[in-house]
Amino acid sequence: MAALTKLLRQSFYEKALDAELDDHLGYHRHEAKQGTNSRNDYTKKTVKTDDGQLEINTPRDRQSEFESQIIKKRETRTPALDSKILSLYAKGMTTRSIVETLSEFYGGRRLSDVDLQFV
């Protein structure tokens, strides 16, 4: 069960980070780029969760302007988000409800631009 939870968290964080980069750049992966900035591969980051360490791939942009809201630069611990994610999945909430709840982490900003795809 612990391995499944770890995989779920890793997948969630990576998809959320990709969705944030899509929002930042203004286009989705495999679409024609808009502007001069574009994706620039990934970098590995170790994040400490309530259940131990988790290695995730964080996306980068060429101009180094991308600043994630879900896991900020130099941030290595995410206990509040871990607890929130697990409780939402445990309650059987819909994807839309989870996105609305996570909007708290984005300063109350509506997340329709970041898509429901990352949940």
Secondary structure, DSSP 8 states (H G I E B T S, - for coil): -HHHHHHHHHHHHHHHHHHHHHHHHTS-TTS---SS--EEEEEEEEEEETTEEEEEEEEEETTS----SSS-TT--B-HHHHHHHHHHHHTT--HHHHHHHHGGGGTT---GGG-STT-
